[in-house]
Amino acid sequence: MSVSKVRPILLVFIGILMVACGVYSPYGAQTSGAQTYSVTAFEMLTPLASASSSLALTEELRDRIQRQSTLRLVDEQGELEFSGELVTWEITPVNVQGDESAASNRLTIGIRIHYTNNLDQELSFDRTFTRFADYSSDQDLIQVEEDLVEDIGAQLSQDIFNASLGNW
């Protein structure tokens, strides 16, 4: 059999395999056939967090989903909807030295996420995601807050993506 006859058969076979495996994006996200998503700005329920941090965490999730899926961001009522609250913003000393002073501090951020899959309600969830980052006790939180929120936000957005669209 010549290559020109095998190629169409191979393409049909690959197409059948892809359809049989469900609805996935080329990036590995299981979108349940959805084409749109929305992320409502996270509400701050903890008085210690800054308003800019809440906005940065919201934007990080929006960007993560956009980068790792073929979904289109809409302002509200997406087929996949994300909303949440910033529920934990905690600074604790870590690496306590012999003189009972901390060498580092730890910023812990927790976000309660409400994920609604309007195409498959069984995949919807309410869940809290928590991550942390350490910084030197020589530094003031105000000096490093932006970088810490960026690092923690990247971890949190990946966790949320994996739980909602990664189907882990």
N, CA and C of each residue as an Amber inpcrd file, in Angstrom:
protein
   504
   0.8470000  -1.1660000   0.0000000   0.0000000   0.0000000   0.0000000
   0.9020000   1.2410000   0.0000000   0.5410000   2.2030000  -0.8250000
   1.3650000   3.4080000  -0.9370000   1.0930000   4.3680000   0.2270000
   2.0340000   5.2780000   0.4470000   1.9300000   6.2670000   1.5200000
   0.7050000   7.1610000   1.3260000   0.3820000   7.4890000   0.0890000
  -0.7590000   8.3740000  -0.1660000  -2.0900000   7.7160000   0.2130000
  -2.1650000   6.3810000   0.2040000  -3.3900000   5.6880000   0.6120000
  -3.4450000   5.4810000   2.1240000  -2.2930000   5.3630000   2.7740000
  -2.2360000   5.1250000   4.2040000  -2.5290000   6.3970000   4.9940000
  -2.0930000   7.5260000   4.4780000  -2.2480000   8.8010000   5.1940000
  -3.7050000   9.1180000   5.5230000  -4.6760000   9.0440000   4.5760000
  -6.0760000   9.3370000   4.9320000  -6.6420000   8.3580000   5.9700000
  -6.2550000   7.0930000   5.8750000  -6.7320000   6.1040000   6.8360000
  -6.1920000   6.4240000   8.2220000  -4.9340000   6.8050000   8.2880000
  -4.3120000   7.1730000   9.5610000  -4.9760000   8.4130000  10.1610000
  -5.2920000   9.4080000   9.3440000  -5.9580000  10.6190000   9.8290000
  -7.3480000  10.3090000  10.3790000  -8.0970000   9.4450000   9.7130000
  -9.4270000   9.0620000  10.1890000  -9.2980000   8.3270000  11.5210000
  -8.3300000   7.4290000  11.6380000  -8.1190000   6.6810000  12.8680000
  -7.7630000   7.6150000  14.0270000  -6.8900000   8.5700000  13.8040000
  -6.5130000   9.5380000  14.8370000  -7.7150000  10.3820000  15.2350000
  -8.5180000  10.7940000  14.2610000  -9.7220000  11.5680000  14.5570000
 -10.6990000  10.7970000  15.4270000 -10.8840000   9.5220000  15.1580000
 -11.7830000   8.6820000  15.9560000 -11.2540000   8.5620000  17.3850000
  -9.9580000   8.3890000  17.5360000  -9.3620000   8.3030000  18.8760000
  -9.5660000   9.5850000  19.6610000  -9.4120000  10.7290000  19.0310000
  -9.5600000  12.0010000  19.7170000 -11.0040000  12.2230000  20.1720000
 -11.9610000  11.8600000  19.3410000 -13.3690000  12.0280000  19.6910000
 -13.7410000  11.0740000  20.8250000 -13.2010000   9.8820000  20.8220000
 -13.5240000   8.8860000  21.8400000 -12.9600000   9.2520000  23.2100000
 -11.9820000  10.1170000  23.2610000 -11.3240000  10.4540000  24.5300000
 -12.0080000  11.5930000  25.2820000 -13.0600000  12.1770000  24.7770000
 -13.7400000  13.2590000  25.4940000 -13.3540000  14.6140000  24.9470000
 -13.7500000  15.6590000  25.6780000 -13.5180000  17.0230000  25.2270000
 -12.3310000  17.5970000  25.9880000 -11.2120000  17.7200000  25.3200000
 -10.0000000  18.2670000  25.9180000  -9.4790000  19.3820000  25.0360000
  -8.8160000  20.3330000  25.6440000  -8.1740000  21.3710000  24.8620000
  -6.7760000  20.8840000  24.5060000  -6.1170000  21.5310000  23.5400000
  -4.7660000  21.1200000  23.1860000  -3.7690000  21.3120000  24.3280000
  -4.1480000  22.0430000  25.3640000  -3.2490000  22.3100000  26.4810000
  -3.4600000  21.3280000  27.6280000  -4.3480000  20.3660000  27.4810000
  -4.5770000  19.3940000  28.5260000  -5.7160000  19.7310000  29.4620000
  -6.3890000  20.8430000  29.2540000  -7.4950000  21.2230000  30.1260000
  -8.7610000  20.4820000  29.7030000  -9.4690000  19.9400000  30.6750000
 -10.7520000  19.3160000  30.3880000 -11.8260000  20.3750000  30.5550000
 -12.3420000  20.8580000  29.4520000 -13.2520000  21.9980000  29.4740000
 -14.7310000  21.6000000  29.4540000 -15.0430000  20.3210000  29.3700000
 -16.4320000  19.8330000  29.3070000 -17.1790000  20.4230000  28.1150000
 -16.4470000  20.8560000  27.1120000 -17.0680000  21.4590000  25.9410000
 -17.3130000  22.9490000  26.0740000 -16.9310000  23.5320000  27.1990000
 -17.1380000  24.9680000  27.4260000 -16.2340000  25.7800000  26.5150000
 -16.7080000  26.9740000  26.2020000 -15.9200000  27.8910000  25.3880000
 -15.5920000  29.1780000  26.1380000 -16.2930000  29.4350000  27.2470000
 -16.0780000  30.6850000  27.9860000 -15.8960000  30.4130000  29.4770000
 -15.2370000  31.3650000  30.1310000 -15.1000000  31.3180000  31.5790000
 -15.1350000  32.7390000  32.1200000 -15.4980000  32.8500000  33.3920000
 -15.4890000  34.1590000  34.0580000 -14.8740000  33.9910000  35.4400000
 -14.1650000  35.0250000  35.8710000 -13.5560000  35.0450000  37.2000000
 -13.9640000  36.3580000  37.8610000 -14.7860000  36.2530000  38.8920000
 -15.2160000  37.4220000  39.6490000 -14.1020000  37.8090000  40.6080000
 -13.8900000  39.1020000  40.7960000 -12.8430000  39.5810000  41.7020000
 -13.0170000  38.9700000  43.0890000 -11.9040000  38.4840000  43.6550000
 -11.9490000  37.8590000  44.9720000 -12.2810000  38.8880000  46.0420000
 -13.2030000  38.5170000  46.9030000 -13.5990000  39.3720000  48.0180000
 -12.6060000  39.1710000  49.1640000 -12.2830000  40.2390000  49.8720000
 -11.3700000  40.1430000  51.0080000 -12.1650000  39.9430000  52.2890000
 -11.9700000  38.7830000  52.9360000 -12.6240000  38.5260000  54.2130000
 -11.6380000  38.6170000  55.3640000 -10.3900000  38.8800000  55.0550000
  -9.3810000  39.0290000  56.0930000  -8.9050000  40.4780000  56.1180000
  -8.8700000  41.1120000  57.2670000  -8.5310000  42.5380000  57.3260000
  -7.0510000  42.8460000  57.0850000  -6.1930000  41.8350000  57.1450000
  -4.7620000  42.0890000  57.0250000  -4.2760000  42.1850000  55.5790000
  -5.0250000  41.6450000  54.6540000  -4.6040000  41.6440000  53.2510000
  -4.8400000  43.0050000  52.6150000  -4.0130000  43.3290000  51.6450000
  -4.1840000  44.5840000  50.9200000  -5.1270000  44.3750000  49.7390000
  -5.8150000  45.4240000  49.3500000  -6.7420000  45.3520000  48.2110000
  -6.0020000  44.9900000  46.9300000  -4.7790000  45.4730000  46.7900000
  -4.0090000  45.1700000  45.5750000  -3.6580000  43.6840000  45.5090000
  -3.4860000  43.0460000  46.6510000  -3.1790000  41.6160000  46.6660000
  -4.3720000  40.8010000  46.1750000  -5.5570000  41.1680000  46.6090000
  -6.7640000  40.4810000  46.1680000  -6.9200000  40.5880000  44.6510000
  -6.6890000  41.7750000  44.1230000  -6.7750000  41.9860000  42.6760000
  -5.6930000  41.1980000  41.9430000  -4.4780000  41.1730000  42.4750000
  -3.3730000  40.4390000  41.8450000  -3.6720000  38.9430000  41.7880000
  -4.2600000  38.3920000  42.8460000  -4.5960000  36.9730000  42.8720000
  -5.7070000  36.6490000  41.8740000  -6.6720000  37.5330000  41.7520000
  -7.7470000  37.3580000  40.7730000  -7.1740000  37.3550000  39.3620000
  -6.3230000  38.3230000  39.0630000  -5.7210000  38.4320000  37.7200000
  -4.8380000  37.2320000  37.4060000  -4.1420000  36.7240000  38.4040000
  -3.2830000  35.5490000  38.1890000  -4.1100000  34.3480000  37.7540000
  -5.2780000  34.1410000  38.3810000  -6.1390000  33.0230000  37.9770000
  -6.6710000  33.2460000  36.5690000  -7.1190000  34.4460000  36.2590000
  -7.5990000  34.7380000  34.9050000  -6.5230000  34.4400000  33.8630000
  -5.3030000  34.9060000  34.1490000  -4.1910000  34.7010000  33.2100000
  -3.8320000  33.2280000  33.0720000  -3.8160000  32.5020000  34.1770000
  -3.4610000  31.0730000  34.1470000  -4.4180000  30.3010000  33.2530000
  -5.7160000  30.5350000  33.4250000  -6.7080000  29.8070000  32.6240000
  -6.5660000  30.1870000  31.1570000  -6.3200000  31.4500000  30.8950000
  -6.1690000  31.8990000  29.5120000  -4.9320000  31.2870000  28.8600000
  -3.8410000  31.1730000  29.6260000  -2.5990000  30.6130000  29.0900000
  -2.6780000  29.1110000  28.8820000  -3.3940000  28.4070000  29.7390000
  -3.3640000  26.9580000  29.7240000  -4.6300000  26.3090000  29.1700000
  -5.4700000  27.0830000  28.5150000  -6.6660000  26.5020000  27.9060000
  -7.0350000  27.3170000  26.6680000  -8.0350000  26.8490000  25.9750000
  -8.5470000  27.5710000  24.8070000  -9.7990000  28.3620000  25.1520000
 -10.1360000  28.4360000  26.4390000 -11.3290000  29.1510000  26.8740000
 -11.1780000  30.6580000  26.6720000 -12.3150000  31.3120000  26.4390000
 -12.3480000  32.7600000  26.2360000 -12.9170000  33.4160000  27.4890000
 -12.2150000  34.4280000  28.0020000 -12.6410000  35.1520000  29.1930000
 -13.8140000  36.0760000  28.8640000 -14.8770000  35.9910000  29.6800000
 -16.0110000  36.9100000  29.5740000 -16.1920000  37.5890000  30.9290000
 -16.8350000  38.7450000  30.9350000 -16.9790000  39.5170000  32.1650000
 -17.8020000  38.8030000  33.2370000 -18.8740000  38.1520000  32.8310000
 -19.7230000  37.4540000  33.8060000 -20.4800000  36.3370000  33.1120000
 -20.9630000  35.4000000  33.9220000 -21.7750000  34.2740000  33.4630000
 -21.1130000  33.4600000  32.3650000 -19.8490000  33.0970000  32.5940000
 -19.1850000  32.1750000  31.6900000 -19.7520000  30.7770000  31.8670000
 -19.4860000  29.9230000  30.9180000 -19.9320000  28.5300000  31.0690000
 -19.2280000  27.8840000  32.2680000 -18.0110000  28.3390000  32.5400000
 -17.2790000  27.9490000  33.7390000 -17.0910000  29.2220000  34.5600000
 -17.5580000  29.2160000  35.8020000 -17.5170000  30.4200000  36.6330000
 -16.6570000  30.1950000  37.8730000 -15.7790000  31.1560000  38.1210000
 -14.9260000  31.1290000  39.3070000 -15.2120000  32.3790000  40.1330000
 -15.3860000  32.2020000  41.4230000 -15.4800000  33.3260000  42.3560000
 -14.8170000  32.8630000  43.6380000 -14.5430000  33.7940000  44.5390000
 -13.8910000  33.3660000  45.7610000 -13.6660000  34.4820000  46.7440000
 -13.1530000  34.0780000  47.8860000 -12.8470000  35.0120000  48.9560000
 -11.4400000  34.7420000  49.4650000 -10.7520000  35.8080000  49.7560000
  -9.4490000  35.7280000  50.4050000  -9.7260000  35.5230000  51.8920000
  -9.4980000  34.3000000  52.4010000  -9.8990000  33.9580000  53.7630000
  -8.7330000  33.8530000  54.7370000  -7.5260000  33.6790000  54.2230000
  -6.3570000  33.5600000  55.1020000  -5.2600000  34.4880000  54.6180000
  -4.7330000  35.2680000  55.5250000  -3.5730000  36.1330000  55.2850000
  -2.8420000  36.1690000  56.6160000  -1.8340000  35.3180000  56.7240000
  -1.2270000  35.0890000  58.0230000   0.2930000  35.1670000  57.9400000
   0.8930000  35.8470000  58.8780000   2.3520000  35.9360000  58.9510000
   2.7840000  35.2400000  60.2350000   3.6530000  34.2480000  60.0890000
   4.1380000  33.5050000  61.2410000   5.6560000  33.4100000  61.1930000
   6.3200000  33.4180000  62.3550000   7.7700000  33.2520000  62.3720000
   8.1390000  31.7830000  62.1130000   9.2090000  31.5720000  61.3720000
   9.7330000  30.2240000  61.1280000  11.2460000  30.2620000  61.3070000
  11.8600000  29.1100000  61.3950000  13.3140000  29.0020000  61.5770000
  13.7720000  29.7650000  62.8140000  13.1640000  29.4810000  63.9470000
  13.5200000  30.1570000  65.1870000  14.9370000  29.7430000  65.5910000
  15.7560000  30.7190000  65.9120000  17.1640000  30.5110000  66.2710000
  17.3000000  30.2360000  67.7620000  18.5120000  29.9870000  68.2000000
  18.7950000  29.7130000  69.6090000  18.4570000  30.8710000  70.5230000
  18.5470000  32.1020000  70.0330000  18.2130000  33.2620000  70.8600000
  16.7280000  33.6180000  70.7760000  15.9310000  32.6800000  70.2820000
  14.4860000  32.7890000  70.1610000  14.0210000  33.8950000  69.2230000
  14.8690000  34.2270000  68.2510000  14.4540000  35.1570000  67.1980000
  14.2860000  34.3630000  65.9070000  13.3570000  34.7870000  65.0970000
  13.0690000  34.0810000  63.8500000  14.0000000  34.5640000  62.7410000
  14.5580000  33.6040000  62.0130000  15.3980000  33.9490000  60.8720000
  14.5270000  34.2910000  59.6540000  13.3220000  33.7430000  59.6290000
  12.4120000  33.9610000  58.5110000  10.9890000  34.1340000  59.0160000
  10.1880000  34.7230000  58.1810000   8.7470000  34.8020000  58.4050000
   8.0560000  34.1120000  57.2440000   6.8600000  33.6670000  57.4760000
   6.0900000  32.9590000  56.4450000   4.7710000  33.6840000  56.2250000
   4.5090000  34.0290000  54.9580000   3.2160000  34.5740000  54.5700000
   2.3820000  33.4340000  54.0070000   1.2360000  33.1900000  54.6190000
   0.3140000  32.1480000  54.1620000  -0.9470000  32.8260000  53.6490000
  -1.3510000  32.4460000  52.4350000  -2.5600000  32.9970000  51.8180000
  -3.5040000  31.8450000  51.5010000  -4.7650000  32.0230000  51.8680000
  -5.7890000  31.0340000  51.5610000  -6.9460000  31.6700000  50.8120000
  -7.4030000  30.9830000  49.7720000  -8.5300000  31.4640000  48.9640000
  -9.5880000  30.3680000  48.9180000 -10.8100000  30.7220000  49.2900000
 -11.9360000  29.7920000  49.1380000 -12.5160000  30.0400000  47.7410000
 -12.5150000  29.0020000  46.9250000 -12.9690000  29.1040000  45.5370000
 -14.3260000  28.4390000  45.3700000 -15.1980000  29.1300000  44.6780000
 -16.5000000  28.5910000  44.2670000 -16.4120000  28.4150000  42.7500000
 -16.3390000  27.1650000  42.3150000 -16.2340000  26.8490000  40.8940000
 -17.5460000  26.2370000  40.4450000 -18.1450000  26.8410000  39.4290000
 -19.4020000  26.3370000  38.8850000 -19.2000000  25.9860000  37.4210000
 -19.3940000  24.7170000  37.1130000 -19.3530000  24.2460000  35.7330000
 -20.8050000  24.1430000  35.2860000 -21.2530000  25.1150000  34.5080000
 -22.6530000  25.1740000  34.1010000 -23.0230000  24.1170000  33.0710000
 -22.0470000  23.3950000  32.5370000 -22.3180000  22.3320000  31.5750000
 -22.3510000  20.9580000  32.2420000 -21.6600000  20.8200000  33.3620000
 -21.6190000  19.5560000  34.1000000 -21.5160000  19.8800000  35.5880000
 -22.6620000  19.9970000  36.2550000 -22.7190000  20.4220000  37.6540000
 -21.9420000  19.4930000  38.5960000 -21.7450000  18.2400000  38.2140000
 -21.0090000  17.3090000  39.0670000 -19.5500000  17.7060000  39.2310000
 -19.0210000  18.5080000  38.3320000 -17.6280000  18.9490000  38.4070000
 -17.4600000  20.2290000  39.2190000 -18.5640000  20.8520000  39.6190000
 -18.5110000  22.0840000  40.4100000 -18.0310000  21.7750000  41.8300000
 -17.4110000  22.7680000  42.4880000 -16.9600000  22.5720000  43.8630000
 -16.7980000  23.8860000  44.5960000 -16.7630000  23.8020000  45.9230000
 -16.3660000  24.8790000  46.8340000 -15.2000000  24.3050000  47.6280000
 -14.0480000  24.9680000  47.5410000 -12.8500000  24.4050000  48.1630000
 -11.8810000  25.5180000  48.5190000 -11.1320000  25.3330000  49.5980000
 -10.1400000  26.3130000  50.0090000  -8.7510000  25.8370000  49.5970000
  -7.9930000  26.7290000  48.9780000  -6.6230000  26.4670000  48.5440000
  -5.6960000  27.3640000  49.3550000  -4.6250000  26.7920000  49.8800000
  -3.6940000  27.5460000  50.7150000  -2.2600000  27.2810000  50.2690000
  -1.4790000  28.3440000  50.1960000  -0.0460000  28.2520000  49.8800000
   0.6990000  29.2850000  50.7090000   2.0300000  29.1250000  50.7840000
   2.8380000  30.0540000  51.5720000   4.1760000  30.3090000  50.8940000
   4.8390000  31.3500000  51.3560000   6.2080000  31.6730000  50.9370000
   6.9180000  32.2990000  52.1260000   8.2020000  31.9980000  52.2470000
   9.0120000  32.5280000  53.3420000   9.8240000  33.7290000  52.8750000
  10.0980000  34.6170000  53.8010000  10.9570000  35.7660000  53.5220000
  11.7840000  36.0670000  54.7620000  12.9130000  36.7050000  54.5660000
  13.8290000  36.9930000  55.6590000  13.1850000  37.9310000  56.6780000
  13.4350000  37.6610000  57.9560000  12.8760000  38.5140000  59.0020000
  13.5540000  39.8870000  59.0250000  14.6510000  40.0380000  58.2890000
  15.3080000  41.3400000  58.1620000  14.4970000  42.2980000  57.2900000
  13.5790000  41.7350000  56.4980000  12.7960000  42.5500000  55.5690000
  11.4110000  42.8300000  56.1490000  10.9010000  43.9760000  55.8070000
   9.5390000  44.3400000  56.1700000   8.6020000  43.7540000  55.1170000
   7.4430000  43.2890000  55.5350000   6.4920000  42.6860000  54.5880000
   6.1490000  43.6420000  53.4510000   6.0330000  44.9120000  53.7370000
   5.6810000  45.8980000  52.7050000   6.7090000  45.9040000  51.5790000
   7.9830000  45.6360000  51.9160000   9.0470000  45.6140000  50.9200000
   8.9180000  44.4260000  49.9600000   8.4690000  43.2940000  50.4640000
   8.4740000  42.0570000  49.6770000   7.0800000  41.5480000  49.3210000
   6.0470000  42.2510000  49.7530000   4.6780000  41.7650000  49.5870000
   4.3340000  41.4740000  48.1220000   4.6570000  42.3810000  47.2420000
   4.3000000  42.2040000  45.8270000   4.9150000  40.9280000  45.2490000
   6.2020000  40.6910000  45.5250000   6.8710000  39.4870000  45.0230000
   6.2990000  38.2210000  45.6550000   6.0250000  38.2760000  46.9570000
   5.4550000  37.1100000  47.6410000   4.0740000  36.7730000  47.0900000
   3.2460000  37.7850000  46.9050000   1.8940000  37.5540000  46.3710000
   1.9810000  36.9890000  44.9550000   2.9380000  37.4570000  44.1750000
   3.1220000  36.9310000  42.8210000   3.5000000  35.4490000  42.8670000
   4.4580000  35.0890000  43.7310000   4.8800000  33.6890000  43.8590000
   3.7530000  32.8010000  44.3700000   3.0970000  33.2380000  45.4390000
   2.0090000  32.4520000  46.0130000   0.8380000  32.3840000  45.0350000
   0.5500000  33.4860000  44.3540000  -0.5400000  33.5120000  43.3780000
  -0.3190000  32.5230000  42.2430000   0.9280000  32.3860000  41.7960000
   1.2350000  31.4200000  40.7360000   0.9490000  29.9980000  41.2050000
   1.3250000  29.6930000  42.4400000   1.0670000  28.3570000  42.9910000
  -0.4300000  28.1100000  43.1790000  -1.1190000  29.0940000  43.7420000
  -2.5580000  28.9510000  43.9680000  -3.3190000  28.8080000  42.6520000
  -2.9770000  29.6220000  41.6660000  -3.6920000  29.5490000  40.3840000
  -3.4710000  28.1940000  39.7150000  -2.2680000  27.6280000  39.8480000
  -2.0170000  26.3000000  39.2820000  -2.8250000  25.2360000  40.0140000
  -2.9030000  25.3420000  41.3440000  -3.7170000  24.3960000  42.1240000
  -5.1890000  24.4690000  41.7150000  -5.7030000  25.6860000  41.5610000
  -7.1110000  25.8770000  41.1870000  -7.3550000  25.3630000  39.7750000
  -6.4370000  25.6530000  38.8660000  -6.5510000  25.1670000  37.4890000
  -6.5800000  23.6360000  37.4750000  -5.6540000  23.0060000  38.2010000
  -5.5880000  21.5550000  38.2350000  -6.8680000  20.9500000  38.7980000
  -7.4230000  21.5500000  39.8450000  -8.6330000  21.0140000  40.4690000
  -9.8670000  21.1870000  39.5800000  -9.9200000  22.2630000  38.8200000
 -11.1230000  22.5400000  38.0230000 -11.0190000  22.0460000  36.5910000
  -9.9230000  22.3240000  35.9330000  -9.7940000  21.9790000  34.5170000
  -8.7760000  20.8850000  34.2450000  -7.9130000  20.6310000  35.1960000
  -6.9160000  19.5820000  35.0170000  -7.4730000  18.1970000  35.2860000
  -8.6270000  18.1660000  35.9480000  -9.3150000  16.9090000  36.2860000
  -8.3830000  15.9460000  37.0140000  -7.6560000  16.4650000  38.0150000
  -6.7230000  15.6400000  38.7880000  -7.4440000  14.9370000  39.9040000
